[in-house]
């Protein structure tokens, strides 16, 4: 199975990240997660990120709503890293949006909200691996790989392996 995950920054409000709380999927229900989902048949990871962002927030990526035509921001939709396990792979992207429009998900399965990471980083409602993923994305670290065998709700520990390029 292939999935995407989007760390969505607000272009005009430094530090604001788009989180969603899901109302479905037992292991995610009521918890803070990032925009994302399954890549559909025939879809590229970038197309999946764009679709998921639109479906889960009503926003479009990498455009600023102040020019006509919209200004394309360099490197706005770049794959930063991957999460992989026996269950599949997640392509992780950093997306910037300058849209000040109301958040309007197409589905009632998510509740999107702009928050600062500091507001949720110590919350038990934050999906645990995001405590590692968000700082990597926030600090523009690219090319990382996280090996993760899945959720560990109710357990004292969750083990992952992280590989970060050294830049050599």
N, C-alpha and C positions, 0 to 999 in steps of 0.2 A: 504494500500500500504506500502511496505517495501523498504527502501533505505539504502545506505551506504554513508559515507563521510570519506575521508582519508586525514589526516594531514600528509603530506609526508615530512620528513626531509632528507636532504643530510647528509649522515654519515660522510663524510670527510670535508665538509665546514660548520662549526658550524653556526647555525642560518638561513641557507637557507631553504626556504619552497617552495614546488612546488604549484604554483597557476595556474589556467586555466581561460581564458576568453572564454565564450561560444558565438557562433554565432547564436544560436537558443534559443527558449523559451524567450518570451518577457521580463519577469521579471528578467532574468539573462543576457540577451544579452549585451555584451561589459563590463560586470562587472567581477571583480575578485572573483573567487570562489575556492574551493578546489576540488580535484578529487572526483568523486562520481557519483551515479546513482541508478537506480532501481535494486533490487534484482530479478533475473530471477527465474522462476519456477524450483524447485528442487535444487536451489543453496543455500549454506550457506552464511551468511554475510561475512565470511573471503574469500570464493571463489569469491564473488561479488567484494570485494575490490581488489583482485588480478587481476580480469578481467578488472575492470574499470581503474586501474593503467596502465595496458598494453594497453588498447584501447585508453586512453586519453593522454598517454605520450610515449608509447613504452618501458617503464621501467618495470622491474620485482622487486617485493618487497623482502626485507630482505635477500639479498645476497650481498656479496662484491666480486667484480670481480678481486680478487688478489690471490685467492687460488684455488686449484683443488683437490677435489670438492669445490664448493663455501662454504665459512664459513657462518654458520647460526648464526645470532646475537640474543642473548636472548631477549625475550619480544619484538620482532620486529613487531609483528602484534597483538596488544592487543586492545580489546574494551575498550575505555576510558570512554565513556558516551553515552547517547541517547538524541535525540530530539523527542518529541512526540506531537501530536495534533490530532484533529478530522480527519485530512487528512491522518494520518499514523504515521510511526515511522522511524527514521534514526539512524542506528548504526554507531557510530563514532569511528574510529580507528586511531592510530598513527603508521605510517609505516616509516621505515628507508630504505634508499637505498644508496648504495655506487657506483652506476653505474655512470660512467663519459661519457656514450654514449650520442649521440645526441638525443634530444627529438623529437620523431617521432610519433605523434598520428595516429591511424588507420583511423580516421575520420577527415573531415574538419570542424567539428562542434565545435572544441576547439582549443585554442592556449595556450599550456603550457609554463610556464616561471618560472625559479628559482628566487625568490626575498626574501629579508629580510622583516619581518613583518613591521618594522619601515618605510619601503618605501611606504607601502600602508595603514597603519592603520588609517590614517586620510583622506583617499581618499573617495570621494562620489561614487567611482566605486567599493568599497569593499561591498560585501553582508553584510548587517548590523549585522546579528547575529554572523558573524565571528569575530566581535570586542570583543565578549565574548568567543566564542569557542576557538579561537587560543590561547589566554593566558592560558586557562584551559589546553589545550593540551601541550603547550610549557613548562608549569610548572609541568607536569606529574601528574595533578590532575585526579584521577580515580573515577568512580562510580557516576558521576554527571548526573542530569536529567534536561533538559530544556523543559518546556512546552511552546509551541509556536503555535499560530493559523495562521501563514503564513505571507507572505510578506505584507509590508505596504508602498509600493512606493507611493510617492506623499502626504504622511501624515506627520505630525510634530512629531509623536511619534509612537513607536512600543513597545508593552508590551510583556514581556516574564516573566516566573517564573523559577527561577533556584534553584535546590536543590543540595547541595554539601555535601558529607559525612563528618562527623566531625572526623572520625578516632577512635572513641570510640569502 
